[in-house]
Amino acid sequence: MAARRPFCFVLALLLLDMGGGNAQETLRLPELSLQQTDTVARRNSVGIWFDRNLSTFNWLGRLSVDTVVLGTGVRLDEQYSSNVIETDVPQGGLKKYASNQNVLRMVLQRPIAPDVRALGQWSSMIYDDQKASGLNNATMHAVMGGVEWFPIRSVAISPLAGYRWDSQGGIRDQGFSVGLGAQTVGLDMDGYRINGGAQFHRDFLDPRVLGSDGIRMGAQKYFATNTRDSIEIGYVYTRREFYSLPDSTIESRLDRITYLGNLLEYEVSSNLLATLYVALSDRGLDKNQRGMQGQPLPPGVFDTRIGEFHLESYLQTAYRWEGGNGEAFLRLAHAERDEEHEAKLPGGRPPSQLPAFIEANRREQTKDNVTRRTTLTGAIRVPLSASDRMFVSGATSILRYDTPSTLNVEDRDELLVAASLGTLHTLSRTVDLGLGLDASLNHTVYLLKERSANNNINRVLRLGPRMLYRPFAALASVNAFEVLANYTVYDYEQQVSQVRSYSYRQFAWLDSTTLQLSDRVACDFFAYVKLSERGQLNWEQFEERPENAFTDRTFAGQLRFTPFAGTVFAVGLRYFSQARYNYEQSVKTLVGSLRSIGPTCIIFWDAGRFGQLNLRGWYEHRTQLDGSTVNLVTMNLSVLFNF
């Protein structure tokens, strides 16, 4: 029965589910395999994914080839993606807005000496977006060649050179490319396992220059079975340049990141593990602009810089009972982010632009902020008896968001407290009962009077019992109930008329049942009913004045046929309705309804190592709120073929 049960949840997920790319790509060095060509693991596959939801269509295609032809290693990776949105036009008919991107990368490798391999690489990217208002088309083609040298077994060095053709917004550039890469894997030094890499890359596309540099080094050592120390340090530099056609400028983005991280795990005993993690990073992002073909910048346009400092740390202890019957953990975490903005005044600007620079710098500095968050979390899972288990978890955090500028009034403190209790009871061989209870409190306090009207406390309570019933091997039924209450209370609603405390309450019931008629034929049934209500709240007297309500109903059934393992064919019928109500003088009045009904289908074939086919679809006849009708198709298709 365990092998059949997942289809209940597959159907549930299916029915609930039914309810772009960058314009510039910096050329990268080939991945260093550190293995001889004839021992590289082969991976060859082609995949197609298609998704249609209402008037949105998405396609994704991937091709991956890794093989050897006449002693030459060939690796080909290509990905094509497309997004199309259909919209109605006033004159009648439909208008389509499409976004397409194709990325291709091919690497050739051939040994020419015991420790040297010749490398060749072709990269291509084509991007077109009819929806974008800025840069909506770009292409890039690049070819590079060089060698990969192994001075020792675990170290590889790759010098490369080539040429690149680039186009942005109809402006074509081309120029030479150079690169140097180095990588080490599995290097052992006195018990420390060293991994690292470095890269230097430049594309000289007059008048633009693109770059991608970086260095990373990591070391790890095990002192005992579960006691280890791991450290990683690195630096990343990227340079991107874009054409801004409306103001005839070139925008250059220089991004520098330095980071350091350390993870220490110490096995206090066979059941107790302590962990300490600390990570620091410093980032500087410069946005510079210069005129195309030596033209001066428009007045009032200045370069900017963003500086960010990040700190992440936590201390954790984890305990596991003998035999693995229970476990618990406790974690104290602290994180900080310090963000600073400024405008830069380049040399050569006339003194008359100084007042404009001061104003631009003031606007940038209003974005400065400091964020600090401290969090304490814990959880425990213990068996109460041979048939009963309990899970308890909790978390509390304090967030402080400060803005140095007096013009930024977003300073606030946030307190979050959340707790969860779950139990699972095996009453008999046929009945399992579960109970979940969740509660959370979120208090947001704005520190300045301009935003203090938004100070509020949000309380959420949820009770969710569930039952799994298996009277005999061919029948399995899951029933779940949920009662949820959400109360948001504003601190100053008596003084500010624009804000009102409100409540949201919800009751839901779900049933997912599977009946196995034979070894190959089964019936699945799914039902979901949700009643929700929203209204104004008087917290002091705990009184509610309802404003609107919704009643959602979903019913579905399907007949499933499994001719052999890994293959499923299913057809069914799905019905959905939503009734919307308003309250007028405490009288509940129906204001509209939405209904849809239609057939569903599932085709699934798992061919093992050869691939997989998965098709899910639903055709619905929908009655809109205004009484009009429309026919809609929702479909998900994925095909993967390995060769």
C-alpha positions as CSV (number, residue, x, y, z in Angstrom):
1,M,0.0,0.0,0.0
2,A,2.9,2.3,0.6
3,A,3.8,2.3,-3.1
4,R,0.2,3.4,-4.0
5,R,-0.4,6.0,-1.4
6,P,1.7,8.9,-3.0
7,F,-0.9,9.1,-5.8
8,C,-3.4,10.7,-3.3
9,F,-0.9,13.5,-2.7
10,V,0.0,13.7,-6.4
11,L,-3.6,14.4,-7.2
12,A,-3.9,16.9,-4.4
13,L,-0.9,18.8,-5.5
14,L,-2.1,18.8,-9.1
15,L,-5.4,20.2,-8.3
16,L,-4.0,22.9,-6.0
17,D,-1.5,23.9,-8.7
18,M,-4.3,24.3,-11.2
19,G,-6.2,26.8,-9.0
20,G,13.5,36.5,-17.9
21,G,17.0,36.7,-18.4
22,N,20.0,39.1,-18.3
23,A,20.8,41.0,-21.4
24,Q,24.6,40.8,-20.9
25,E,26.6,37.7,-20.1
26,T,30.3,37.8,-19.2
27,L,32.3,35.0,-20.8
28,R,33.6,32.5,-18.3
29,L,36.6,30.2,-18.5
30,P,36.0,26.5,-19.2
31,E,35.3,24.4,-16.1
32,L,38.5,22.6,-15.1
33,S,37.8,18.9,-14.7
34,L,41.2,17.9,-13.3
35,Q,40.7,14.6,-15.0
36,Q,41.9,13.0,-18.2
37,T,39.5,13.4,-21.1
38,D,38.8,9.7,-21.4
39,T,37.7,9.4,-17.8
40,V,35.3,12.3,-17.6
41,A,31.8,11.2,-16.6
42,R,29.5,11.4,-19.6
43,R,26.2,13.2,-19.4
44,N,24.0,13.5,-22.5
45,S,20.4,14.6,-22.3
46,V,17.8,16.7,-24.0
47,G,14.8,18.1,-22.2
48,I,11.7,20.1,-23.1
49,W,9.4,21.8,-20.5
50,F,6.2,23.7,-21.4
51,D,3.7,25.4,-19.1
52,R,0.5,27.2,-19.9
53,N,-1.5,29.0,-17.3
54,L,-4.4,31.1,-18.6
55,S,-2.8,33.5,-21.1
56,T,0.8,32.9,-20.1
57,F,3.0,30.5,-22.0
58,N,6.5,29.3,-20.9
59,W,8.9,27.1,-22.9
60,L,12.3,25.8,-21.7
61,G,14.6,23.5,-23.7
62,R,17.9,22.1,-22.7
63,L,20.6,20.1,-24.5
64,S,23.6,18.7,-22.8
65,V,26.2,16.5,-24.5
66,D,29.5,15.3,-23.0
67,T,31.3,12.8,-25.1
68,V,34.6,11.9,-26.9
69,V,35.0,12.0,-30.7
70,L,38.2,10.7,-32.2
71,G,40.1,11.4,-29.0
72,T,38.7,14.9,-28.5
73,G,36.4,15.7,-25.6
74,V,33.3,17.5,-26.6
75,R,31.0,19.2,-24.2
76,L,27.9,21.1,-25.4
77,D,25.3,22.9,-23.2
78,E,22.4,24.9,-24.7
79,Q,19.3,26.4,-23.0
80,Y,16.4,28.1,-24.8
81,S,13.7,29.8,-22.8
82,S,10.6,31.7,-24.0
83,N,7.8,33.6,-22.2
84,V,4.7,34.7,-24.1
85,I,1.8,36.7,-22.6
86,E,-1.4,37.2,-24.5
87,T,-3.6,40.3,-23.8
88,D,-6.8,41.6,-25.2
89,V,-6.7,44.8,-27.3
90,P,-9.5,47.4,-27.5
91,Q,-9.9,46.8,-31.2
92,G,-10.6,43.1,-30.6
93,G,-8.3,40.1,-30.8
94,L,-5.1,39.3,-29.0
95,K,-1.7,40.9,-28.8
96,K,1.3,38.8,-27.8
97,Y,4.3,40.0,-25.9
98,A,7.3,37.6,-26.0
99,S,10.6,37.3,-24.3
100,N,13.2,34.9,-25.7
101,Q,16.7,33.9,-24.7
102,N,19.1,31.3,-26.1
103,V,22.5,30.4,-24.4
104,L,25.0,28.1,-26.0
105,R,28.3,26.9,-24.8
106,M,30.7,24.4,-26.4
107,V,34.1,23.3,-25.1
108,L,36.6,21.1,-26.9
109,Q,39.5,19.4,-25.1
110,R,42.3,17.3,-26.6
111,P,45.4,15.9,-24.9
112,I,48.6,17.1,-26.7
113,A,51.1,16.1,-24.0
114,P,51.0,14.0,-20.8
115,D,50.1,17.1,-18.6
116,V,48.8,19.5,-21.3
117,R,45.4,19.7,-23.1
118,A,44.4,22.0,-25.9
119,L,41.2,23.9,-25.1
120,G,38.7,25.5,-27.5
121,Q,35.4,27.3,-26.4
122,W,32.5,28.8,-28.2
123,S,29.9,30.8,-26.3
124,S,26.7,32.5,-27.6
125,M,23.8,34.3,-26.1
126,I,20.8,35.8,-27.9
127,Y,18.2,37.8,-25.9
128,D,15.1,39.6,-27.1
129,D,12.3,41.0,-24.9
130,Q,9.3,42.7,-26.4
131,K,7.9,43.6,-23.0
132,A,11.0,45.5,-21.7
133,S,11.0,49.3,-21.9
134,G,14.8,49.6,-21.7
135,L,17.5,47.4,-23.2
136,N,15.2,44.8,-25.0
137,N,17.7,43.0,-27.3
138,A,21.3,41.9,-27.0
139,T,23.5,39.3,-28.6
140,M,26.9,37.9,-27.7
141,H,29.2,35.5,-29.6
142,A,32.7,34.6,-28.4
143,V,35.4,32.1,-29.3
144,M,38.5,31.4,-27.2
145,G,41.4,29.0,-27.3
146,G,44.3,28.0,-25.2
147,V,45.7,25.2,-23.1
148,E,45.1,23.5,-19.8
149,W,48.3,22.6,-17.9
150,F,48.6,20.3,-14.9
151,P,51.9,21.1,-13.2
152,I,50.9,18.7,-10.5
153,R,48.0,16.2,-10.4
154,S,45.6,18.4,-8.3
155,V,46.4,21.8,-9.9
156,A,45.3,23.1,-13.3
157,I,46.3,26.4,-15.0
158,S,44.4,27.6,-18.2
159,P,45.6,30.6,-20.3
160,L,43.1,31.6,-23.0
161,A,42.7,34.2,-25.7
162,G,40.0,34.9,-28.3
163,Y,37.6,37.3,-29.9
164,R,34.1,38.5,-29.0
165,W,31.2,40.0,-31.0
166,D,28.6,41.9,-29.0
167,S,25.4,43.8,-29.8
168,Q,23.2,45.9,-27.5
169,G,20.2,47.8,-28.7
170,G,21.4,47.7,-32.3
171,I,24.9,49.0,-31.4
172,R,27.6,46.5,-32.4
173,D,31.0,46.1,-30.6
174,Q,33.8,43.6,-31.1
175,G,37.2,43.0,-29.7
176,F,39.8,40.7,-28.2
177,S,39.3,38.6,-25.0
178,V,41.9,37.2,-22.7
179,G,41.6,35.0,-19.7
180,L,43.7,33.1,-17.2
181,G,42.3,30.5,-14.8
182,A,43.7,28.3,-12.1
183,Q,42.1,25.7,-9.9
184,T,43.1,23.2,-7.2
185,V,41.0,20.3,-6.0
186,G,41.7,17.7,-3.3
187,L,45.1,19.1,-2.3
188,D,46.1,17.7,1.1
189,M,48.5,19.7,3.3
190,D,49.2,18.3,6.7
191,G,45.7,16.9,7.0
192,Y,44.0,20.1,5.7
193,R,42.0,19.5,2.4
194,I,42.6,22.6,0.2
195,N,40.3,23.7,-2.6
196,G,40.7,26.9,-4.4
197,G,40.4,28.8,-7.7
198,A,41.4,32.0,-9.4
199,Q,40.3,33.7,-12.6
200,F,41.2,36.8,-14.6
201,H,39.1,37.7,-17.7
202,R,38.8,40.8,-19.9
203,D,36.7,41.6,-23.0
204,F,38.0,44.7,-24.8
205,L,34.9,45.8,-26.8
206,D,35.8,49.4,-27.7
207,P,34.4,51.6,-26.2
208,R,33.3,49.1,-23.5
209,V,35.5,46.9,-21.3
210,L,34.0,43.9,-19.4
211,G,35.7,42.0,-16.7
212,S,35.3,39.1,-14.3
213,D,38.0,38.3,-11.8
214,G,38.1,36.3,-8.6
215,I,40.0,34.2,-6.2
216,R,38.8,31.7,-3.7
217,M,40.5,29.5,-1.2
218,G,39.0,27.0,1.2
219,A,40.5,24.6,3.8
220,Q,38.9,21.9,5.9
221,K,40.2,19.5,8.4
222,Y,38.6,16.7,10.4
223,F,40.0,16.3,13.9
224,A,37.6,13.5,14.9
225,T,34.6,11.7,13.3
226,N,32.2,14.7,13.6
227,T,34.7,17.4,14.7
228,R,35.9,19.7,11.9
229,D,37.0,23.2,11.1
230,S,36.3,24.7,7.7
231,I,37.3,28.2,6.5
232,E,36.8,30.0,3.1
233,I,38.1,33.3,1.9
234,G,37.6,35.0,-1.4
235,Y,37.4,38.1,-3.5
236,V,35.2,38.7,-6.6
237,Y,35.4,41.6,-9.1
238,T,33.0,42.0,-12.0
239,R,32.6,44.8,-14.5
240,R,29.5,45.3,-16.6
241,E,28.9,48.0,-19.1
242,F,25.5,48.8,-20.8
243,Y,24.3,51.3,-23.3
244,S,21.7,53.7,-22.2
245,L,20.2,54.9,-25.5
246,P,17.7,57.5,-24.3
247,D,20.5,59.7,-22.8
248,S,23.4,58.5,-25.0
249,T,25.5,57.3,-22.1
250,I,27.4,54.1,-21.1
251,E,26.7,52.8,-17.6
252,S,29.5,50.9,-16.0
253,R,28.9,48.8,-12.9
254,L,31.9,47.7,-10.9
255,D,31.1,45.2,-8.2
256,R,33.7,44.1,-5.6
257,I,33.0,41.6,-2.9
258,T,35.4,40.3,-0.2
259,Y,34.2,37.5,2.0
260,L,35.4,35.3,4.9
261,G,33.6,32.4,6.4
262,N,34.4,29.9,9.1
263,L,32.4,26.8,10.3
264,L,33.5,24.9,13.4
265,E,31.8,21.7,14.5
266,Y,32.7,20.1,17.8
267,E,31.5,16.7,18.9
268,V,31.0,17.1,22.6
269,S,29.8,13.5,23.0
270,S,28.4,10.8,20.7
271,N,25.0,12.4,21.1
272,L,25.8,16.1,21.3
273,L,27.2,18.3,18.6
274,A,28.1,22.0,18.9
275,T,28.4,24.3,15.8
276,L,29.8,27.9,15.5
277,Y,29.5,29.8,12.2
278,V,30.8,33.3,11.4
279,A,30.8,34.9,8.0
280,L,31.9,38.5,7.0
281,S,31.5,40.2,3.6
282,D,32.2,43.6,2.3
283,R,30.8,44.8,-1.0
284,G,31.3,47.9,-3.0
285,L,29.1,48.7,-6.1
286,D,30.1,51.6,-8.3
287,K,27.7,52.9,-10.9
288,N,29.6,55.1,-13.3
289,Q,28.3,56.8,-16.5
290,R,30.2,58.4,-19.4
291,G,29.0,59.9,-22.6
292,M,29.0,57.9,-25.8
293,Q,31.7,58.9,-28.3
294,G,33.2,61.4,-25.8
295,Q,30.0,63.3,-25.4
296,P,29.6,65.2,-22.1
297,L,27.1,63.8,-19.5
298,P,23.7,65.5,-19.2
299,P,23.5,68.1,-16.3
300,G,22.5,66.6,-13.0
301,V,23.8,63.1,-13.8
302,F,26.4,61.8,-11.3
303,D,28.1,58.5,-10.5
304,T,27.0,56.7,-7.4
305,R,28.5,54.2,-5.0
306,I,26.9,51.6,-2.7
307,G,28.8,50.0,0.2
308,E,27.5,47.0,2.1
309,F,28.9,45.2,5.1
310,H,27.3,41.9,6.1
311,L,27.8,39.8,9.3
312,E,26.1,36.4,9.8
313,S,26.8,34.2,12.8
314,Y,25.1,31.5,14.8
315,L,25.9,29.1,17.7
316,Q,24.0,25.9,17.7
317,T,23.8,22.7,19.8
318,A,22.1,19.5,18.5
319,Y,21.3,16.5,20.6
320,R,20.2,13.0,19.4
321,W,18.7,10.4,21.7
322,E,20.2,6.9,21.8
323,G,18.8,4.8,19.0
324,G,17.8,7.9,17.0
325,N,14.2,8.0,18.5
326,G,14.4,11.7,19.3
327,E,16.4,14.8,18.6
328,A,16.6,18.5,19.6
329,F,18.5,21.6,18.7
330,L,18.9,25.2,19.9
331,R,20.3,28.0,17.8
332,L,21.2,31.6,18.6
333,A,21.9,33.7,15.5
334,H,22.8,37.3,14.8
335,A,23.0,39.1,11.5
336,E,23.9,42.7,10.6
337,R,23.9,44.7,7.4
338,D,25.2,48.2,7.0
339,E,24.4,49.9,3.7
340,E,25.7,53.3,2.6
341,H,25.0,55.3,-0.5
342,E,26.7,58.3,-1.9
343,A,27.1,60.3,-5.1
344,K,30.5,60.9,-6.7
345,L,31.6,64.2,-8.2
346,P,34.0,63.5,-11.1
347,G,36.7,65.9,-12.0
348,G,36.2,68.4,-14.7
349,R,32.6,69.4,-13.7
350,P,32.0,73.1,-13.7
351,P,31.4,74.8,-10.3
352,S,27.8,75.6,-11.3
353,Q,26.9,71.9,-10.9
354,L,28.0,71.8,-7.3
355,P,24.5,72.6,-5.9
356,A,23.1,69.8,-8.1
357,F,25.7,67.4,-6.8
358,I,25.0,68.2,-3.2
359,E,21.3,67.6,-3.8
360,A,22.0,64.3,-5.6
361,N,24.3,63.2,-2.7
362,R,21.6,64.0,-0.2
363,R,19.1,61.9,-2.1
364,E,21.5,59.0,-2.2
365,Q,22.3,59.2,1.6
366,T,18.6,59.0,2.4
367,K,18.9,55.3,1.4
368,D,21.5,54.6,4.1
369,N,20.4,51.9,6.6
370,V,21.6,49.6,9.3
371,T,19.8,46.3,10.0
372,R,20.3,44.1,13.0
373,R,18.5,40.9,13.6
374,T,18.9,38.5,16.6
375,T,17.1,35.2,16.5
376,L,16.7,32.3,18.9
377,T,15.2,29.1,17.5
378,G,14.7,25.6,18.9
379,A,12.9,22.3,18.2
380,I,12.5,19.0,19.9
381,R,11.0,15.7,18.6
382,V,10.4,13.0,21.2
383,P,8.5,9.7,21.2
384,L,5.9,9.6,24.0
385,S,5.3,5.9,23.5
386,A,5.7,3.2,20.9
387,S,2.6,4.7,19.0
388,D,2.8,8.4,19.9
389,R,5.2,11.1,18.9
390,M,5.4,14.8,19.7
391,F,7.2,17.7,18.0
392,V,7.6,21.2,19.5
393,S,9.4,24.2,17.9
394,G,9.7,27.8,18.7
395,A,11.4,31.0,17.5
396,T,11.8,34.5,18.5
397,S,13.6,37.4,16.8
398,I,14.2,41.1,17.2
399,L,14.8,43.3,14.1
400,R,16.2,46.8,14.4
401,Y,16.1,48.9,11.2
402,D,17.8,52.3,11.5
403,T,18.2,55.0,8.9
404,P,20.8,57.8,9.7
405,S,19.2,60.3,7.4
406,T,16.5,62.5,8.9
407,L,14.7,62.4,5.6
408,N,14.1,58.6,5.9
409,V,11.3,57.9,8.3
410,E,11.4,54.1,8.0
411,D,13.2,53.5,11.3
412,R,11.4,50.6,13.0
413,D,11.7,47.7,15.4
414,E,10.0,44.3,14.9
415,L,9.4,41.5,17.4
416,L,8.4,38.1,16.2
417,V,7.4,35.2,18.4
418,A,6.3,31.9,16.9
419,A,5.6,28.5,18.4
420,S,4.4,25.2,17.0
421,L,3.2,21.9,18.6
422,G,2.5,18.7,16.7
423,T,1.5,15.2,17.7
424,L,1.1,12.0,15.8
425,H,-0.8,9.0,17.3
426,T,-1.2,5.6,15.8
427,L,-4.5,4.5,17.3
428,S,-4.7,1.2,15.4
429,R,-3.5,-0.6,12.3
430,T,-6.0,1.4,10.3
431,V,-6.1,4.9,11.9
432,D,-3.4,7.5,12.5
433,L,-4.3,10.8,14.1
434,G,-2.3,14.0,13.9
435,L,-2.7,17.4,15.5
436,G,-1.0,20.7,14.7
437,L,-1.2,23.9,16.7
438,D,0.6,27.0,15.6
439,A,0.7,30.5,17.1
440,S,2.7,33.7,16.1
441,L,2.9,37.3,17.2
442,N,4.5,40.0,15.2
443,H,4.8,43.5,16.7
444,T,6.0,46.3,14.4
445,V,6.8,49.7,15.9
446,Y,7.9,52.7,13.7
447,L,10.0,55.0,15.8
448,L,9.2,58.3,14.1
449,K,5.9,60.1,14.2
450,E,5.6,60.2,10.4
451,R,5.0,56.4,10.2
452,S,3.9,55.6,13.7
453,A,0.3,55.3,12.5
454,N,1.3,52.0,11.0
455,N,2.4,50.5,14.3
456,N,0.5,47.2,14.7
457,I,0.4,43.8,16.4
458,N,-0.4,40.8,14.2
459,R,-1.6,37.6,16.0
460,V,-2.2,34.3,14.1
461,L,-3.6,31.1,15.6
462,R,-4.0,27.9,13.6
463,L,-5.4,24.5,14.7
464,G,-5.1,21.6,12.2
465,P,-6.1,18.1,13.1
466,R,-5.7,15.3,10.4
467,M,-6.5,11.7,10.1
468,L,-5.2,8.9,7.9
469,Y,-7.7,6.0,7.5
470,R,-6.7,2.6,6.0
471,P,-9.5,0.1,6.6
472,F,-7.9,-2.4,4.2
473,A,-5.0,-2.5,1.8
474,A,-6.8,-1.1,-1.2
475,L,-8.2,2.0,0.5
476,A,-6.4,5.0,2.0
477,S,-8.0,8.3,2.9
478,V,-6.5,11.5,4.4
479,N,-8.8,14.0,6.1
480,A,-7.6,17.3,7.4
481,F,-9.3,20.3,9.0
482,E,-7.9,23.7,9.7
483,V,-9.2,26.6,11.8
484,L,-7.2,29.8,11.4
485,A,-7.6,33.2,13.0
486,N,-5.6,36.3,12.0
487,Y,-6.0,39.5,14.0
488,T,-4.1,42.8,13.2
489,V,-4.5,45.6,15.7
490,Y,-3.2,49.1,15.0
491,D,-1.8,51.0,18.0
492,Y,-3.3,54.4,17.1
493,E,-6.5,53.7,15.2
494,Q,-8.4,55.9,17.6
495,Q,-6.2,58.9,16.7
496,V,-5.8,58.1,12.9
497,S,-8.9,57.6,10.9
498,Q,-7.1,56.0,7.9
499,V,-6.1,52.8,9.7
500,R,-8.5,50.2,11.0
501,S,-7.8,47.0,12.9
502,Y,-9.1,43.9,11.1
503,S,-9.6,40.2,11.5
504,Y,-9.4,37.3,9.1
505,R,-10.9,33.9,10.0
506,Q,-10.8,30.7,8.0
507,F,-12.2,27.2,8.2
508,A,-11.0,24.6,5.7
509,W,-11.6,20.8,5.1
510,L,-9.6,18.6,2.8
511,D,-10.2,15.0,1.8
512,S,-7.9,12.9,-0.4
513,T,-8.9,9.3,-1.0
514,T,-7.5,6.5,-3.1
515,L,-9.3,3.3,-3.9
516,Q,-7.3,0.5,-5.6
517,L,-9.8,-1.4,-7.8
518,S,-7.1,-3.8,-9.1
519,D,-3.4,-4.1,-9.4
520,R,-3.5,-1.6,-12.4
521,V,-6.7,0.4,-11.9
522,A,-7.5,2.9,-9.1
523,C,-9.9,5.8,-8.3
524,D,-8.7,9.0,-6.7
525,F,-11.0,11.6,-5.1
526,F,-10.1,15.0,-3.9
527,A,-12.3,17.6,-2.0
528,Y,-11.4,20.9,-0.6
529,V,-13.8,23.4,1.1
530,K,-12.7,26.8,2.5
531,L,-14.8,29.3,4.3
532,S,-13.2,32.7,5.0
533,E,-14.4,36.0,6.5
534,R,-12.8,39.4,6.9
535,G,-14.0,42.4,8.9
536,Q,-13.1,45.3,11.2
537,L,-12.0,44.4,14.7
538,N,-12.4,46.1,18.1
539,W,-9.6,44.3,20.0
540,E,-10.4,45.8,23.4
541,Q,-13.9,44.4,23.4
542,F,-13.0,41.6,21.0
543,E,-15.9,42.4,18.7
544,E,-15.9,42.1,14.9
545,R,-17.9,43.8,12.2
546,P,-17.7,41.5,9.2
547,E,-17.3,43.1,5.8
548,N,-16.9,40.3,3.2
549,A,-16.8,36.6,3.0
550,F,-15.8,33.9,0.5
551,T,-16.8,30.2,0.1
552,D,-14.5,28.1,-2.1
553,R,-15.3,24.6,-3.1
554,T,-13.1,22.2,-5.1
555,F,-14.1,18.6,-6.0
556,A,-12.3,16.3,-8.3
557,G,-12.1,12.7,-9.2
558,Q,-10.0,10.6,-11.6
559,L,-9.6,7.1,-12.9
560,R,-6.0,6.0,-12.9
561,F,-4.5,3.2,-14.9
562,T,-1.0,1.8,-14.3
563,P,-0.2,-0.8,-17.0
564,F,3.3,-1.4,-15.6
565,A,5.7,0.1,-13.0
566,G,6.6,3.7,-13.8
567,T,3.7,4.4,-16.1
568,V,0.4,6.2,-15.2
569,F,-2.6,7.2,-17.3
570,A,-5.4,9.2,-15.6
571,V,-8.5,11.0,-16.7
572,G,-10.9,12.8,-14.5
573,L,-13.2,15.8,-13.8
574,R,-12.6,18.8,-11.7
575,Y,-15.1,21.4,-10.4
576,F,-14.4,24.7,-8.6
577,S,-16.7,27.4,-7.4
578,Q,-16.3,30.6,-5.4
579,A,-19.1,32.6,-3.8
580,R,-18.4,36.1,-2.7
581,Y,-20.5,37.9,-0.1
582,N,-20.7,41.4,1.4
583,Y,-22.2,42.4,4.7
584,E,-24.7,45.3,4.7
585,Q,-26.0,46.2,8.1
586,S,-24.9,42.8,9.4
587,V,-26.8,41.0,6.6
588,K,-24.8,38.6,4.4
589,T,-25.6,39.2,0.8
590,L,-24.3,37.3,-2.3
591,V,-22.6,39.7,-4.7
592,G,-21.2,37.3,-7.2
593,S,-20.0,33.8,-8.0
594,L,-17.3,32.1,-10.0
595,R,-17.6,28.5,-11.4
596,S,-15.5,26.3,-13.5
597,I,-15.7,22.7,-14.6
598,G,-13.7,20.5,-17.0
599,P,-11.8,17.3,-17.6
600,T,-8.3,16.6,-16.3
601,C,-5.6,14.2,-17.5
602,I,-2.3,12.9,-16.4
603,I,0.3,10.9,-18.5
604,F,3.4,9.8,-16.7
605,W,6.2,7.5,-18.0
606,D,9.4,6.9,-16.1
607,A,11.9,5.2,-18.5
608,G,14.5,4.9,-15.8
609,R,18.0,5.9,-17.0
610,F,16.6,6.7,-20.5
611,G,14.4,9.6,-19.3
612,Q,10.9,10.7,-18.2
613,L,7.7,12.0,-19.7
614,N,5.2,13.9,-17.5
615,L,2.0,15.6,-18.9
616,R,-0.7,17.2,-16.7
617,G,-3.6,19.2,-18.1
618,W,-6.9,20.7,-17.3
619,Y,-9.6,22.1,-19.7
620,E,-12.1,24.3,-17.9
621,H,-15.3,26.0,-18.8
622,R,-15.4,29.1,-16.5
623,T,-18.4,31.3,-15.7
624,Q,-17.1,34.7,-14.7
625,L,-18.5,37.1,-12.0
626,D,-20.4,39.1,-14.7
627,G,-22.1,36.0,-16.1
628,S,-19.9,35.7,-19.2
629,T,-18.2,32.4,-20.0
630,V,-14.7,31.5,-21.2
631,N,-12.8,28.3,-22.0
632,L,-9.3,28.0,-20.6
633,V,-6.5,25.5,-20.9
634,T,-3.9,24.8,-18.2
635,M,-1.1,22.4,-19.1
636,N,2.3,21.3,-17.8
637,L,4.6,19.1,-20.0
638,S,8.1,17.9,-19.3
639,V,10.1,15.5,-21.5
640,L,13.6,14.3,-20.6
641,F,15.6,12.0,-22.8
642,N,19.0,10.7,-21.7
643,F,21.4,9.2,-24.3
